[in-house]
Every structure is written in structure tokens, then in C-alpha cells.
């Protein structure tokens, strides 16, 4: 399913991606898992430099995931963190 989603022509038309982790209260993952998630999350947006990426939540894993995405190397994208979904939507709309 992941390959199907990431190869979809619709990715070329994405304007934004919001990852909402606000409901996460306990997340237990290793640093290797976080880095793997960052790579998976960054593949599709590389096809579309216009898309904005927002993460919602304040869990330490959210901060680690954002840092991992942003440290992957040269990319037109930076992941922005917000406390609320409304804040993320305002960023996307700007």
C-alpha cells in the first residue's frame, strides 16, 4: 500500500501534508525507528517541492521525528511543528 500511495500521480498536486500527533499520549520507538519513519515520510514530498509539511503535537517523539526529517540532507522541505491543528491549518493557508 505504501508503494502504491507514494507512486500516485496525486502526490504531484499536493499542497500540504499535516501529521496530527495530538492524541498521542505514549509512544515508544527507538531512534532507528524514528529515522526510518523520517525517511518514509520524506520520500513522497521530494516529488513535490510546493507542498508544505506540518506536524501537530508536543510529544518528544514528534520533536525527534521533525529533527530527523529536517536532518536528512538537502531538501526543499522543512517540517514545521504546531501545538494545535488550527495553527497548522493557518500555516498551510498562508
Beta strands, then each sheet from edge to edge (+ up, - down):
strand 1: 16-20
strand 2: 52-56
strand 3: 79-82
sheet 1: 1+ 2+ 3+
end
